[in-house]
Structures are given as structure tokens and as C-alpha cells.
């Protein structure tokens, strides 16, 4: 048993060292400074409060001027880093299935009127009806989920949404590229279970299912509780004249009188929500109209059928009144086991919220007052690399808990606890950054350069008004071109 444990630690250390070397190689300008800046993020005590404070950490051997120069003028090759992330060990479910989660998290910049390409980002307030629109840079993330309750995810991609981007088209391009990289890396092979993609209510799940129908994927996402969908067309009676209807009766989610007899009803006892009852209807589809993303669709509007699921739990944390959750999946003829698998994967989707909280509150993703979108993208990829190193160092970390914290079982450390131990793990890993050369202090902020006062007002995204629906066989490049047209 001891030899197996030592072999597992040696394998984890080898994967961590390989990623650190690949990460350094993907930094093609100011590589050593950017690499050591990431080291400082992982080794500093407590949350990251500012970029300049990171230059005081022992692992950052360069000056503050070099750090500012690297953030503003360094270069990261995202494509190489994306391929490296796809080749790392990924979490899978018990049946060997990869589950991907997509979500958008904003980097709010309301106090940066001279920063370009800001959008109005939808932000939820603490009270009911307190949602706001705040200027910022929204980023679309894709991560692989773990099975069971966990605060870990495997980040695979991040793309900043621009003013002319269609969020659904960008997400479809992201997913298509991620799945291609996973296939090239051998993570998914022919004969494996389809990859499950889980989304929240902000995505057009039926359009995603149509665009990605040529890929080996299943999609499951939440839909609004006031939607009106259509049931399959009933059997045509003999002797009936006229054109056959394309849509069956309506099923209004907020009117139980329109609900037909369900195909499956399952009941599962959970520790957090009590009894969870899932009811499903097969071959339910929306009735599409020629507006929005379907305005320029040349052929006849498609019928996109799937399984409709209504999830009702017994109670919520905090004695809140539970409301039903409606899900739609791209799978037809789903079994009772499939229905349970879909809603359980949807509940696990919220693990990515823990990742966003770690990136923002601990690793300092949105802490720096970065002015340009290019520098924001650069800093974002550095933190994705930092989070990946924490995930790879998970089997190597010791539990350096605070006196008031409960002990954690081996392999159950949170990302924040693994970060406390990273300074002790780092000396055993590869150190690709070269030693700094003696030189005069860097320039820091240029004295002669003035920030332009030309304002760049935030705009609303045009992704819903001018977007077109690509065909299932449209390539990722064509999808992107259509979204920017």
C-alpha cells in the first residue's frame, strides 16, 4: 500500500512539473517575469490584494517595474496552453463520462471609463429584484466537473466576450474546440459515453443542441419556469385531409393543466434537499419563429426535440421555500436512470461558482485595476495556470489547517488549503524560470506617457439581435464569422 501511495505521489509530481514546463514555454515574451508572478500568486500568504505587493514575495525575484512591463507587454500563447490543459488528467464520472460546465463570470470595471470593450454585465443583488447592469468584461469559462460534492473543477478554456459577440455562438465555438482538443489528447475515444454539457438558464440550450448536433455530446440546461413548449404531433387519424401539423399540443410550465402523463417519475433521498422528485416528458420541443437568431435561417425551421424534466425538492438550505426547477436535455427516449443523471449533474454545475469565488476573492482575478483588455486576458490566463497547478498539487499537499478548522481527509483538501502548502511543494517541482540578471531598476509606470482621456462607454451586447443560427455542420471558424457579421 505504501509503494502504491509513493507511486501516486511521484506521478502527481511528474504531471505538475510537466505542466509547469509547458506553461513556461507558452509564455513567449517576458516569460520569466510572468512565470514568477504566477508563483507569487500561489505562495503569498492570504488573498492577493494588489499586483505590486506580489513583487515582495520571495518567489518573485524581479522588481515591480519588470512586473508592470510583463503585464502590459508580455505575451501568452493561449492555444498552446489550451492544448496542455486538455492533455492533463481530467475528472470523470463512475461510468467514465466527461461532464463539462459552461458559465460566464464578469470582471466588473465601472470606474474605468477609458477602458475599451466593456459591456453591461448582469449582476445579481443581495435582495429580491436588486439585479443591476454594471460595466465590465464578461468571460466565458468551460470547466470539467468532478463527481460528488466538491469545490474543485478543471478549467479548460476562457474567452472574453466582446460587444459584437453572440454569447451562444461563442459558447458553441468554445465547446467545439474544447471537444476537438480532448479528442486529440485521447480523453474521449469512439465508444466512450457522450460528453455531457451542463448550462444554466442564461443560455439558449435548444440552439446549442442544434449547432452541436454533429458532436458526441448531450446537453442539459435549465429553462425559465414560464416557458411554453410543444409536445409531439399526435397520430394522424385515417381520412384526415390537409397539411399535417408540425407541432403538437402546448405544454405550459406554469399551468399544470397542460401537462400530460409523464414518461418517468423518480424519487431520490438526498442529505441536503430531502426528497427530490423528478418528472420527465419525452420529445418536447420549442416552437421556433423567424426572429432573433433564426431570422436569416434559409431552410425550414427545425424541430429540436428533447426531454423535459421537472425537479421538485423537499426543502432548501436556510428554510427557503423550494420552487421547481425545469430542465431540458437534448436526449430523447431518456430512461429513468438518465433523468436522475441529468438533474444530479445540473446540481453539480454550481461547483464552478466555488472556482469563481476562489479566483476573485483569494487569487485576485478582478483585484488589479488593469486598463486594457489584452492585459486582462493575460492576467486571466496566468490565474487559470495557477488554479491548474493547485489541482495537480492536490495529492501532494499537507493539511496546514488553522486551529479553528476541522481536519480534512486525505484527498479532500479545498483549493485554499492546497495553496497554503504549495510553497513547500514548489521546491520539488521543475523550475524553468532563469535567475534574474543584475541590472538597474525597471522604469515602472512611464512618466512621460499619459493615459488617454478618450472615453470608451460600455455598450450592450448585440448577440441576440443580429445573430444567425448556424447549421449543425458549420465549422467553428464559420460560427465565429457569423457571430461577428
N, C-alpha and C positions, 0 to 999 in steps of 0.2 A: 504493500500500500504506500509505503514511504517513497519507493522508487517511482511509482506512478505519479505521486504528488510532485516530486522533483522534476520529472519529465514534463509535467504540465506547466510548471513554473518556467522551465527552460524554454519551452515552446512559446509561452506568452512573452518572455523577454526577447526572444528572437523576432516575433511579429512586431513588437514595439520598436525594436532597433531598426527593422526593415522599413517601417513606416517613417521613422524619423529621418532616415537617409533619403527616402523618396520625397518627403516633404521639403527637405533642404534643396533637393535637385529641382523641385518645381518653383523655387524662388530664383528667378533669373536676373534680378537686379537688386542690389543691397541685400543679398541673401543672408549673410551672417547677422546683420542687424535685425532683420525681420525674424530670423530663427530665434535669436536670443530674446527678442521682445516676447515671443510666444513662451519661451522658457520662464520669463519673469511672471507672466500671467499664471503659469502653473505652480510656481514656487513662492509667490508672495503670500504673506500671512494676511488672511482676511479678504474681504471683497476688494476688487480693483476700483480705486477712486479716481484716478487720473492717469494719463499716459506718462507724464513726466515723473510721477512717483515710481513707476516701474523701472526707470533708469537707475534708481538707488538700490534695487535688489541685486544681490551678489551675482546671480546668474546672468545679469545683463552687464557685460563688460565694456560697452561703448558709452559714449556720452549722450546727453539729451539732444544735442544738435544732430548727431547721426540718426537718432531715433525719429525726429521730426522729418528729416530728409528721406528716410526709408518709408515712412507712412505716406508722404506726399508724392514721392517719385520712385518708389520701389516697384517691383513687378512680381506678380504671382501668376503662374500658368494654371488656371482653373481646370482645363481639360485633363492635364496630367494628374492633378490632384483628384479629380473625379474618378479616373481610371484606377488610381491607387485605392480609393475608398471602396470601390466596387469589388476589389480583389481581396479585401480583408475578410476574416470570418464574420458571418452575419448571424443574428439570432433567427431561429425558425421555430415553428410550432411543433407539436409532437408528431404530426404526420409529415414533417419535412417541408411545410409550406412557408414561403416568404410573405410577410404582411407589411405593406407599405402604407404610410400615413402622409398625407399632404395637408399643409396648412400655411397660412400667411400670418406673419408677425411684423408689426410696424416698428421702424426706428423713428420715433417722433422728433421733429425738428421745428416746433412752432416759432422759435426765436431765431431762425436763420433765414431772413428774407432774401439774402443774396446767394443762397444755395440753390442750384438748379434742380429740375426734375423732381420736385416734391409733389406729392399727391395728398388729397384729403383722405386720411385713414380713419376708418370707423373704429371708435374706441368705446368700450362699454364703461359706464359709470358705476359707482357703488350702489346707487339707489335705483329703483324701478323707473324706467323712462329717462335715465340720465345719460344715454348714449350721445357721443359727440363726434364731430368730424374735426380732426386735428392734422395740420400739415406734417408730412414726414415721408420717409422712404419705406414702402412696403416690400418685404422679402418673402418669396415663396420657397418653402422648405419641403424636402422629401426625406423621410426617415424610415428605417425598418423597425418594427415593433418587436418587443420581447413577449414571450408567453407568460401569462400570470401577472400579478401585481408587481410593478417595478417602476422606478423613476429613471430607467436607462432607455435610451433609444440610440440607433446607429444612424447618424446624419450622413446622407449620401449626396445631397445637392442643395444649392441655394441660388436663386435668381432674383434680382431686384426688378420689380415691375415699374415700367415707365409710363408716361402719360398716354401713349398711343397703344399700349398693350391690352390685349384681351386676356383677362385672367384665366379663362377656361382654355384658350388656345395655348397660352404659355405653359399651363399645367400639363396639357396633353403633350406638348413638345418635351417638357421635362421628363414625364413618365416614359415616353417612348425612348428617349436617350438613356435613361437610367436602366430600363429593362434590357436595352441593347448591350450596355456595359456589363450588366450582371450575366447575360448570356455569354458574352465573350470571355468573361472571367471564370466560367464554369459554375457559377452559383445556381443557375437554372439550366436544366437539360431536358430534352424531349422525353416525355414520360413522367416528369415530375408534376405534382399538383399545380394548378394555375396559381399565379401570384394574385393575392388579394389586395386590393387598393381600397382604403377607407377614407372617406371625406366627411366634413361637417356640412351644415346647411348652406354655407356660402358658395357652394359650387353647383353648377348645372350638371348633376350626376347623369342624367339621361343623355345629354350631349356628349359628355366624356365617354360614356359607354358606346355611343355611335362612332366617335372618332377613333377609339382604341379597339374596335371590334375585331381587328385583324391580329391582335396580340393575344398571347396566352394569359389573359387576366380575367379576374372577376372584380366587379366594383360594388361597393356598398356605401351608402351615404344617407345622411338624414335629410328629410324634406320637411317643408313647412306643414303645420297641422291644419291649415285652411286650404290645402290644395284640392283640386278636383281632377281625378284621373278617370280613365276609361277601362272597362272590363273587356274581355274578348268578345268578338262578334258572335252572337248566338247562332245555332244551327239554322240554316235556311229551310223553310217549310216547302214541301213539294208544291209546284204550281205557282209559286210566288213570282211575280213579274217585276221588272225594273232593275236598276243597278243595285247590286248588293252593297250594304253599308260597310264602311271600313272600320267603324268603331262600335263597340258595344255600349251597354248602359253606363251611366256615370256612377262613380264611387266617390262621394264627398267625404273627406276625412273627418270633418266636424259634424256630419249628420249620420248617426248610426243607422237610420232607417234605410240608407242606400247601401249598406254593407251586405253582401251576400254571405252564404255559408262559407266559412274559411276552409282551406285545404288542410291546415295543420294548426293545432293549439298545443303548446308545450308549457310546462311549469317547472321552474328551477328554483331551488332554495339557495340563496346567497347570504353571505355573512354581513354584507354592507347594506343591501337593499331589501332584505327579506325575500319574499316570494316574488319571482319575476315570471310573468305570464306573457308569452309571445304568440301572436296570432298572425297567420300569413295567408295571402291570396296570390294565386299564380296568374301569370300573363296579364299583368296590369301595366298600362302604358299611358303617357300623356298625349293629349290631342294637340299636335303642333300646328302653328299658324305661321303664315309668311310675314313675319315681322321680327325685329331684332336680329339674332344670329342666323335665322332661317330666311331672311329677306331675299337674298340672292341665290338661294338653292334652286338650281335649274330643274332637277328631276322632281318627281312626285315626292312629297314629304314622307319620310319613313315612319313606320310604326316600330317603336323601340319598346319591346316587351321585357318585363322582369317580374320579380317577386316583391310584393308589398308586405311589410312587416309592421305590426303594431306591438310595441313593448310597453307593458304596464308593470311598474314595481310597487311593492307594498309600502315602502317609506323611503325617504331621503335623509341624508345626514343633516342634523340640525332641526328635525321635526318639521321639515318643509312639506307642503302639500305636493305629492307626486302627480305629475301630469304625464300622459302617454307620450312616447317618442315614436315617430313614424320613420321608418327606413325603407329605402328602395334599393334593390340589388339587381344587377344585370343578369342574374342566373334565373332561368325558367325551370319548371319542374323540380324545384328545390325540395329536398326531404326535410323531415323534422330535425335531423341532426345538422343539416345545412343551415336551417333557420337559427338554431342556437349558436352555431359557429359565427354567423354574421353579426348578431347583436352583441355577442361577447367580444368580438374583435372591435366593434364600434366603441364599446365602453373602454377598451384598452387604448383607443385612439387618444384619449386625454393624457396619456403618458408624455406626449410631446409637449404639453403645457409645462411639465416639470423641466424639460430641457430648455424651453424658452425662459423660464424663471431663473435657471442656473446661468444661462448666457447673459441675461440682463442684470441680475442682482449680484451675482458672485464674480463672473468672469468679465463683467463690464462691457458688454457688447454695445450698448447705447449710451455709455458714460461719456466718451470723448466728444467734444464739440467739433467734429470733423466737418469741413466745409464742402468738399467736392464729392460727388457720387462715386468717382473712381477710388478715392481714398477709403470711403465707406465700404465698398466691395472688398478692397484689400484687407481691411481690418476684419471684416466678416469671415473671410476665408482663413485668416490666422486663428480665429476663435473656433472655427469648425475643426481645424487641425488640433487645437488644444483639447477640445472635447473628445476627439477620437483617441488621443493619447491617454486620456483618463480612462476611456473604455477599455483600451488594450492593457492598461496597467492594473485593471481591476483584480486579476488573480494574484498580483504581486504585492498588493497594499496591505499594510497592517492597520489594525483598528486603533488609531490615535484619538480616542474619544475624549470628550470633555467630562469632568466629574459628574455633571448632571445628566449626561446622556446614557441611554441604555446600551448595553453591549449588543453588537451586531454579529450574526452568524457569519462564518466564512463564505465569501461569495455574495453576501447581501449588503455590502457597504454601498452607501449612496455616493453619487459623484463628488459631493462636497467632502466626504470623509476620505475618498481616494485621493483627492487633491492635497489634503494635509500630509499624506505620506509620499507624495510624488518627489519631494526634494531628496528623500532617502533612496528612491528607486532610480532617479536620474543618473547617478554616477556609474551604474551598471549597464547603461544603455549606450548606444552609439552617440558620439559627439562630433557631428560633421562640421560644425562651425569652427573656423580657424581663429587663432588668437589675434586680438587686436594689435595693430602696429602703432608704435608711439608716434604721435602727431600733435599738432596744435588743436585746441578745442574747435568743435564744429561751429558753424555760423548760427545755429538755432533759427529763430524767426528772422527773415531778412528785414533789415532796417529800411532799405530803400524801396521795397515793394509795398504798395498799398493795395489793400483789398478793394476790389471794385465795388462801387456803390449801386451798380445797376441791379434793380430788384428782379427777383425771379418768383412771381407769385405762384402759390400752389394751385393746381388745377384738378378738376375731376377727371377720372379716367374715362376714356371713350370706348372701353372694352365691350360695353353692352349695346351701344347704339350702332356701331359700324362694323361689327364682327360678322363674319360669314361662317357657315358650318362646313368644314371640310369633309370630304368623303372618307370612308374607312380606309382607303388605300392611299391617302395623301401622305407623303413623306413628312418628316419632322421639319425639314427646311421649308417646304411648301406651306405647312401650317403656320410657321413663323412669318413667312412673307404675307400670307393672307391676313394675319393679325395686325401687321403693320401697314397694310394697304389703306 
